[in-house]
């Protein structure tokens, strides 16, 4: 599943939630959080397979490393997106 699909599916699932009184900014933050949670769960599962179940093949370790790097990318991207949009909203609020 690609990063865009992770974020899109997380945003789609938040639209149907009971937080309908929240802003689009809150929905985006929640979607990023859900995408990060899913990636963390994937890493946790793969880590268990490598560590506890003894699947210490180079392939499994490489896949775990790739998923960890993907988590870093998602985390940095979410921080950048939320910070940039938050700053933009703040600027717009000051000008009104």
C-alpha positions as CSV (number, residue, x, y, z in Angstrom):
1,X,0.0,0.0,0.0
2,X,1.5,3.4,-0.9
3,X,1.8,6.3,1.4
4,X,-0.9,8.3,-0.5
5,X,-3.3,5.3,-0.1
6,X,-2.5,5.1,3.6
7,X,-3.3,8.8,4.1
8,X,-6.4,8.7,1.8
9,X,-7.9,5.8,3.5
10,X,-7.3,7.4,6.9
11,X,-8.9,10.6,5.8
12,X,-11.9,8.7,4.4
13,X,-12.4,6.8,7.7
14,X,-12.3,10.1,9.7
15,X,-15.1,11.6,7.5
16,X,-17.6,9.1,8.8
17,X,-16.6,9.4,12.4
18,X,-18.5,11.3,15.1
19,X,-16.2,14.2,15.1
20,X,-18.2,16.0,12.4
21,X,-18.1,19.3,14.3
22,X,-14.3,19.4,14.0
23,X,-12.4,21.4,11.3
24,X,-10.8,20.0,8.2
25,X,-7.4,20.7,9.9
26,X,-8.4,18.4,12.8
27,X,-9.6,15.8,10.3
28,X,-6.3,16.0,8.5
29,X,-4.3,15.6,11.8
30,X,-6.5,12.6,12.7
31,X,-5.8,11.1,9.3
32,X,-2.1,11.5,9.7
33,X,-2.3,10.0,13.2
34,X,-4.2,6.9,11.8
35,X,-1.7,6.5,9.0
36,X,1.2,6.6,11.5
37,X,-0.6,4.2,13.8
38,X,-1.1,1.7,11.0
39,X,2.6,2.0,10.0
40,X,3.6,1.5,13.6
41,X,1.5,-1.6,13.9
42,X,3.0,-3.0,10.7
43,X,6.5,-2.4,12.1
44,X,5.6,-4.0,15.4
45,X,4.3,-7.1,13.6
46,X,7.4,-7.4,11.4
47,X,9.6,-6.8,14.5
48,X,7.9,-9.7,16.3
49,X,8.4,-11.9,13.3
50,X,12.1,-11.1,13.2
51,X,12.8,-11.1,17.0
52,X,10.4,-13.5,18.7
53,X,9.7,-15.9,15.8
54,X,13.3,-16.2,14.7
55,X,12.8,-15.0,11.1
56,X,16.2,-13.3,11.0
57,X,16.7,-13.7,7.2
58,X,18.3,-10.8,5.4
59,X,15.1,-10.3,3.5
60,X,13.0,-9.9,6.6
61,X,15.5,-7.6,8.2
62,X,15.7,-5.5,5.0
63,X,11.9,-5.3,4.9
64,X,11.7,-4.2,8.5
65,X,14.3,-1.5,7.9
66,X,12.4,-0.3,4.9
67,X,9.2,-0.1,6.9
68,X,11.0,1.8,9.7
69,X,12.3,4.3,7.1
70,X,8.8,4.7,5.8
71,X,7.6,5.5,9.3
72,X,10.3,8.2,9.6
73,X,9.2,9.6,6.2
74,X,5.5,9.6,7.3
75,X,6.4,11.2,10.6
76,X,8.4,13.9,9.1
77,X,5.8,14.5,6.4
78,X,3.0,14.8,8.9
79,X,5.0,17.2,11.0
80,X,5.8,19.4,8.0
81,X,2.2,19.4,6.7
82,X,0.6,20.2,10.0
83,X,3.1,22.8,10.9
84,X,2.9,24.5,7.5
85,X,-0.9,24.5,7.5
86,X,-1.1,25.6,11.1
87,X,1.2,28.5,10.3
88,X,-0.9,29.4,7.3
89,X,-4.1,29.4,9.3
90,X,-2.5,31.5,11.9
91,X,-1.4,34.1,9.3
92,X,-4.9,34.1,7.8
93,X,-6.5,34.6,11.2
94,X,-4.2,37.6,11.9
95,X,-5.2,39.3,8.6
96,X,-8.9,39.1,9.2
